[in-house]
């Protein structure tokens, strides 16, 4: 049975991806940072619906030593892995003049350095034919929100990391990137309703996406059906037309 690791897998896009890959027949390792109860809820749901083995590991992916410890625990349990989904991310929506250096650095540490740390330390343990999926954002391409400039920079970096690593990992390991637009996740739960309505009107599909709609794209990218895809960036934004 193949094994998939999902960072930030206790909620939102990560939780949906963990559930989908489990339904596809993968054993699952979920890396979470703070919410153990949410991670355990994902485990219970997967175990009630599949035969997959699921473990949860607490780690700060913005800290290299913490990542190395998580890798050791997961490899001790499963021996090797087949899929790594670098999904964990944070955002601090603040005007640039009010954004502290600490918040700027923390955003880069989690969203960009975390992708580097996880890929670096899991790479020796990924089986031939395996995949790495990096979750970026349309904010890293052409959708700009001034209050999230550090987030945007980090997500642009994830895209370039993906493209650069594609040649290094080929042909044995494929690495691709998914760039979501607006989605109904915890990270967007506190957005004002009028703002959500305004942004939804800019989306051709007329709504925010559902986490399962990212999970299905990840499922495709790690499958044999996508075996000639590497270094690709797949935009999943419902047809958003709100760039500056």
C-alpha positions as CSV (number, residue, x, y, z in Angstrom):
1,X,0.0,0.0,0.0
2,X,1.4,3.4,-1.0
3,X,1.9,6.2,1.6
4,X,1.1,9.9,1.3
5,X,2.3,12.7,3.7
6,X,0.2,15.9,3.9
7,X,1.4,18.9,5.8
8,X,-1.3,21.1,7.3
9,X,-3.5,18.0,7.0
10,X,-5.7,18.7,10.0
11,X,-8.1,21.1,8.3
12,X,-9.1,22.8,5.0
13,X,-7.4,21.8,1.8
14,X,-5.0,19.5,3.6
15,X,-7.8,17.5,5.4
16,X,-9.8,17.1,2.2
17,X,-6.6,15.9,0.4
18,X,-5.8,13.4,3.2
19,X,-9.3,12.0,2.9
20,X,-9.3,11.8,-0.9
21,X,-5.9,10.1,-1.0
22,X,-7.0,7.6,1.6
23,X,-10.0,6.8,-0.5
24,X,-7.6,6.3,-3.4
25,X,-5.9,3.6,-1.4
26,X,-3.0,5.4,0.3
27,X,-1.8,5.1,3.9
28,X,-1.7,8.6,5.3
29,X,0.6,10.6,7.5
30,X,-0.8,14.0,8.6
31,X,1.6,16.7,9.9
32,X,-0.2,19.3,11.9
33,X,1.1,22.3,13.9
34,X,-1.4,23.1,16.7
35,X,-4.9,21.6,16.4
36,X,-4.5,18.0,17.5
37,X,-8.2,17.5,17.9
38,X,-8.9,18.4,14.3
39,X,-6.2,16.1,13.2
40,X,-7.7,13.3,15.2
41,X,-11.1,14.0,13.7
42,X,-9.6,13.5,10.2
43,X,-8.1,10.2,11.4
44,X,-11.4,9.0,12.7
45,X,-13.2,9.9,9.5
46,X,-10.6,8.2,7.3
47,X,-10.5,5.0,9.5
48,X,-14.3,4.8,9.4
49,X,-14.5,4.9,5.6
50,X,-11.3,3.2,4.4
51,X,-8.7,0.5,5.3
52,X,-5.9,3.1,5.3
53,X,-3.5,3.4,8.2
54,X,-3.3,6.9,9.4
55,X,-0.9,8.6,11.8
56,X,-0.6,12.2,12.9
57,X,2.7,14.0,13.7
58,X,3.0,17.4,15.4
59,X,5.6,19.6,13.8
60,X,6.5,23.2,13.0
61,X,7.4,23.0,9.3
62,X,9.0,26.4,9.5
63,X,11.7,24.9,11.7
64,X,14.1,22.5,10.0
65,X,14.9,20.4,13.1
66,X,11.2,19.9,13.7
67,X,10.7,18.7,10.1
68,X,13.6,16.3,10.4
69,X,12.1,14.8,13.5
70,X,8.7,14.4,11.7
71,X,10.4,12.7,8.8
72,X,12.2,10.3,11.1
73,X,8.9,9.3,12.8
74,X,7.1,8.8,9.5
75,X,9.8,6.8,7.9
76,X,10.1,4.7,11.0
77,X,6.4,3.9,10.7
78,X,6.1,3.4,6.9
79,X,9.7,2.8,5.7
80,X,9.2,5.1,2.7
81,X,6.6,7.3,1.0
82,X,5.1,7.8,-2.4
83,X,3.5,11.2,-2.2
84,X,4.4,14.4,-0.4
85,X,1.8,17.2,-0.3
86,X,3.3,20.5,0.9
87,X,0.1,22.2,1.9
88,X,0.7,24.0,5.2
89,X,0.5,27.7,5.1
90,X,-0.3,30.8,7.1
91,X,-1.3,34.4,6.3
92,X,-1.3,37.7,8.2
93,X,-3.6,40.2,6.5
94,X,-2.2,43.5,7.5
95,X,-1.2,46.7,5.7
96,X,2.5,46.7,4.7
97,X,3.3,49.5,7.1
98,X,1.8,47.6,10.0
99,X,3.3,44.2,9.2
100,X,6.1,43.4,11.6
101,X,9.4,41.9,10.5
102,X,8.6,38.9,12.7
103,X,5.3,38.2,10.9
104,X,7.0,38.7,7.5
105,X,9.7,36.2,8.5
106,X,7.3,33.7,10.0
107,X,5.2,33.7,6.8
108,X,8.3,33.0,4.7
109,X,9.5,30.3,7.1
110,X,6.2,28.3,7.0
111,X,5.0,28.9,3.4
112,X,8.3,28.8,1.5
113,X,11.1,27.5,3.7
114,X,8.7,24.7,5.0
115,X,8.3,23.5,1.4
116,X,12.1,23.4,1.0
117,X,12.7,21.7,4.4
118,X,10.0,19.0,3.8
119,X,11.1,18.3,0.2
120,X,14.8,18.2,1.2
121,X,14.3,15.7,4.0
122,X,11.6,13.5,2.5
123,X,13.3,13.3,-0.9
124,X,15.7,10.5,0.0
125,X,12.7,8.4,1.2
126,X,10.3,8.9,-1.8
127,X,10.0,5.8,-3.9
128,X,10.7,5.9,-7.7
129,X,7.5,7.0,-9.5
130,X,6.5,9.1,-6.5
131,X,5.2,12.7,-6.5
132,X,5.6,16.0,-4.7
133,X,2.7,18.4,-4.8
134,X,3.2,22.0,-3.6
135,X,0.2,24.1,-2.8
136,X,0.8,27.6,-3.9
137,X,-1.9,30.2,-4.7
138,X,-3.1,32.5,-7.4
139,X,-1.7,35.2,-5.1
140,X,1.7,34.0,-6.3
141,X,0.8,34.6,-10.0
142,X,-1.5,37.5,-10.8
143,X,-4.1,37.9,-8.0
144,X,-2.9,40.7,-5.7
145,X,-4.1,41.7,-2.3
146,X,-1.9,44.4,-0.8
147,X,-2.4,43.3,2.8
148,X,-0.9,39.8,2.1
149,X,2.2,40.9,0.3
150,X,4.4,38.5,2.4
151,X,2.0,35.6,1.6
152,X,2.1,36.5,-2.1
153,X,5.9,36.6,-2.2
154,X,6.1,33.2,-0.4
155,X,3.6,31.6,-2.8
156,X,5.4,33.0,-5.8
157,X,8.6,31.4,-4.4
158,X,6.8,28.0,-4.1
159,X,6.0,28.1,-7.8
160,X,9.6,28.8,-8.8
161,X,10.8,26.2,-6.4
162,X,8.6,23.7,-8.1
163,X,9.8,24.6,-11.6
164,X,13.4,24.5,-10.5
165,X,13.2,21.2,-8.7
166,X,11.3,19.4,-11.6
167,X,14.6,18.8,-13.5
168,X,16.5,17.8,-10.3
169,X,13.9,15.2,-9.4
170,X,13.1,13.9,-12.9
171,X,12.6,11.3,-14.1
172,X,12.1,9.3,-10.9
173,X,10.0,11.8,-9.0
174,X,7.5,14.3,-10.4
175,X,6.9,17.6,-8.7
176,X,3.9,19.8,-9.6
177,X,2.1,22.8,-8.1
178,X,-1.5,23.6,-7.5
179,X,-2.5,27.3,-7.3
180,X,-5.9,27.7,-5.7
181,X,-7.9,30.9,-5.8
182,X,-10.7,31.6,-3.2
183,X,-11.8,28.5,-1.3
184,X,-14.1,27.9,1.7
185,X,-11.5,27.1,4.3
186,X,-10.7,28.1,7.9
187,X,-8.1,30.6,6.7
188,X,-10.9,32.6,4.9
189,X,-13.6,31.9,7.5
190,X,-13.4,35.4,9.1
191,X,-13.7,37.4,5.9
192,X,-16.6,39.9,5.9
193,X,-19.7,38.6,4.1
194,X,-19.9,41.6,1.8
195,X,-16.2,41.1,0.8
196,X,-16.9,37.4,0.1
197,X,-19.9,38.4,-2.0
198,X,-17.8,41.0,-3.9
199,X,-15.1,38.5,-4.6
200,X,-17.5,35.8,-5.6
201,X,-18.9,38.1,-8.3
202,X,-15.4,38.2,-9.9
203,X,-15.4,34.4,-10.2
204,X,-16.9,32.9,-13.3
205,X,-18.4,30.0,-11.3
206,X,-20.0,32.5,-9.0
207,X,-18.7,31.0,-5.7
208,X,-15.7,30.1,-3.6
209,X,-14.3,26.6,-4.2
210,X,-14.7,23.6,-2.0
211,X,-11.7,21.9,-0.5
212,X,-12.7,18.7,-2.2
213,X,-12.2,20.4,-5.5
214,X,-8.5,20.9,-4.8
215,X,-8.2,17.3,-3.4
216,X,-9.5,15.9,-6.7
217,X,-6.8,17.8,-8.6
218,X,-4.1,16.5,-6.3
219,X,-5.5,13.0,-6.7
220,X,-5.1,13.4,-10.5
221,X,-1.6,14.8,-10.4
222,X,-0.2,12.0,-8.3
223,X,-1.9,9.3,-10.4
224,X,-0.6,7.5,-13.5
225,X,-2.9,9.6,-15.6
226,X,-0.5,12.5,-15.0
227,X,2.7,10.6,-15.5
228,X,4.0,13.1,-18.1
229,X,3.4,16.1,-15.9
230,X,6.2,17.7,-13.9
231,X,7.1,21.3,-13.2
232,X,3.5,22.2,-14.0
233,X,1.3,24.9,-12.2
234,X,-2.4,24.0,-12.2
235,X,-4.6,27.0,-11.5
236,X,-7.9,26.1,-9.7
237,X,-9.8,29.4,-9.2
238,X,-13.2,29.0,-10.8
239,X,-12.3,31.6,-13.5
240,X,-11.3,34.5,-11.3
241,X,-11.1,37.9,-13.0
242,X,-10.2,40.2,-10.1
243,X,-6.5,40.9,-10.7
244,X,-5.5,44.6,-10.3
